[in-house]
Amino acid sequence: MKAIICKSFGPPSNLEYGEMPDPIPAEDEILVNIKACSVNFPDTLIIQGKYQFKPELPFSPGSDVAGFVEAVGSQVKGFKPGDEIVAMTIWGGMAEKMAIKATNCFPKPPEMEMETAASFLVAYGTSYYALKTRGQLKEGETLLVLGASGGVGLTAVELGKMMGARVIAAASTAEKLQLCKEYGADELINYNEENLRDRIKEITGKKGVDVIYDPVGGQYAETALRCMGWDGRYLVVGFAAGDIPKVPLNLPLLKSYQIVGVFWGAWALRDPAANFQQIMQLVQWFKEGKLKPHIQATFPLQEAPRALELILERKVKGKVVIAI
Ligand SMILES: NC(=O)c1ccc[n+]([C@@H]2O[C@H](COP(=O)([O-])OP(=O)(O)OC[C@H]3O[C@@H](n4cnc5c(N)ncnc54)[C@H](OP(=O)(O)O)[C@@H]3O)[C@@H](O)[C@H]2O)c1
């Protein structure tokens, strides 16, 4: 089969397009004929050997896929050849085929295009788990989303608004913020040009923010941590800026707020039934037209390294997808 191959850890330009052996599914796995794979920030870390999981070389990156069931292992129930599915993995998705554990596969709604389906699971799964299960976001609360136009950020804006929050979107360009506005953001902060702390104060007054969704980390985190309101929840989603922030622990004490870790993929493996329920809720909202995954661009498999570069160059709004 054709695949994007990582033969040595390094930047996207190291990746090669070539042949890999067809995978053989184990008894609890599905052999998936992959039609689309979206790019997530962790893909850029995995190929550099900087992620918490380090695959054996050579491997294909890609964790968010949609396609057809080609064959099923002897223990797999509920799926048959020809079914359309969406699935999450850790790597392996930028290839024509992949063997994926059946518990990580979900039926694809027929009204969802393959590219859209491949953009759905990680972005919406992470944000819904973060805001609902971890953040306990309530109607009428204020939600600040950092990196608000990114893959997970934009879904946090959209879901936060749907859940009844007053959403403040923070991002680095006017163009990115315009998209956040289209996805329901009530207030916009350009943290490249404006003082994040002053603007949050201006918007929330003395009260501060109830819930902060942070997939960025780096320089913005401490400022945001100083803007939390009483009894708030700071959701630690990721560190796209690179640096892992160090937190002065007097801050959560003074406002009696919580710093809450969010690791959706690990939770989904530990509690597949609860995750299944949340994914089905998200799919239902999609069918009702309430969620609109934003795809900035689609690339053929050979050009997957360019898609990964765009993420690292901070040029992606919503998602980029590899069509296979
Ligand atoms: N915890 C979980 O379960 C979970 C699940 C999925 C993803 N994540 C994490 O969430 C983060 C975002 O993932 P994503 O797929 O949404 O990525 P993405 O689409 O690239 O979005 C990341 C955003 O971070 C901002 N950013 C700031 N500094 C950056 C830098 N140096 N390089 C790149 N982006 C930078 C960018 O917005 P501005 O230009 O507007 O600042 C960008 O839109 C990653 O750290 C990822 O590992 C966590």
The ligand as an ORCA input file, in Angstrom:
! r2SCAN-3c Opt
* xyz 0 1
  N      -5.572     17.054     25.700
  C      -6.099     16.439     24.687
  O      -6.839     15.475     24.820
  C      -5.781     16.965     23.312
  C      -6.443     16.495     22.183
  C      -6.122     17.069     20.933
  C      -5.163     18.061     20.853
  N      -4.505     18.440     22.002
  C      -3.485     19.491     21.993
  O      -4.095     20.721     21.693
  C      -3.146     21.555     21.058
  C      -3.743     22.103     19.780
  O      -3.945     21.055     18.852
  P      -4.612     21.342     17.430
  O      -4.578     20.073     16.673
  O      -5.871     22.071     17.621
  O      -3.502     22.338     16.812
  P      -3.654     23.588     15.826
  O      -4.814     23.425     14.945
  O      -2.311     23.781     15.240
  O      -3.975     24.803     16.813
  C      -3.037     25.262     17.736
  C      -3.185     26.766     17.910
  O      -2.172     27.165     18.840
  C      -1.737     28.470     18.535
  N      -0.262     28.533     18.632
  C       0.431     29.370     19.432
  N       1.729     29.202     19.308
  C       1.915     28.240     18.386
  C       3.068     27.629     17.810
  N       4.307     27.971     18.184
  N       2.890     26.679     16.882
  C       1.657     26.297     16.507
  N       0.510     26.832     17.023
  C       0.649     27.802     17.957
  C      -2.201     28.793     17.099
  O      -3.136     29.862     17.196
  P      -2.682     31.401     17.184
  O      -1.802     31.609     15.985
  O      -3.978     32.083     17.091
  O      -1.962     31.627     18.488
  C      -2.944     27.538     16.633
  O      -4.158     27.864     16.001
  C      -1.888     20.718     20.830
  O      -0.959     20.999     21.850
  C      -2.395     19.301     20.959
  O      -1.392     18.421     21.375
  C      -4.817     17.920     23.208
*
